[in-house]
């Protein structure tokens, strides 16, 4: 009988960013990037880290935290989806744990590769100039649909669309837990920037697929540091409701400000309001809405 797994969650802080092209945002307020998590699943001998944050400083903190959290050898750093805020911080980890492999599912690799190309690099530089590794290691394909930690199964599963093209999860049956990447959020405004009715439907379907695994615990890729728990029921309900509410308002509201005001009436306690402003403004920037 193998020893039990332990699950540890590192929650980063909200990171200041320039407010950029978001007209509904009050420039007197500090715009921030959503707090992001990394999850360590450790046995006695081996461990797997899920996601690796964004900045150099976050990557260094994470590497120290892994060392403090377990004596097990880190075999893999699994990236849930191909967005920079979940893997650009891996450099410090790969230096500290040179035998660990940075991997992801094949479905995510194209999007991850795009993050290091000039157009996306320019976007990340506008937000985090000088703070991140501009030559980050990009994950390589994991050759199976699971990883193994001391005989315990970690299923790595492509689920569908969320805030990007393809989101994957790590399902840990022995813990009744899922590390959801950006499919479920925990008390943080969801990244609906540039979303469409179609992409929001896809995201809701991804939440349905998550629920089909009947997890008790969901570790969300973006989690308010003060979130009360990681209860799967609560996260699934709030994520579904948030997308549905935004979808309804995006179809009916006349201004971005009206979307923001109505959403804040329900979700005023959520972290990172800047995300909501950017998402609301994006609904009026598309050719479809302004007639251009
Ligand atoms: Zn994210």
Boltz pocket constraint, residues with backbone or C-beta under 6 A from the ligand:
constraints:
  - pocket:
      binder: B
      contacts: [[A, 83], [A, 85], [A, 86], [A, 182], [A, 221], [A, 222]]
      max_distance: 6.0
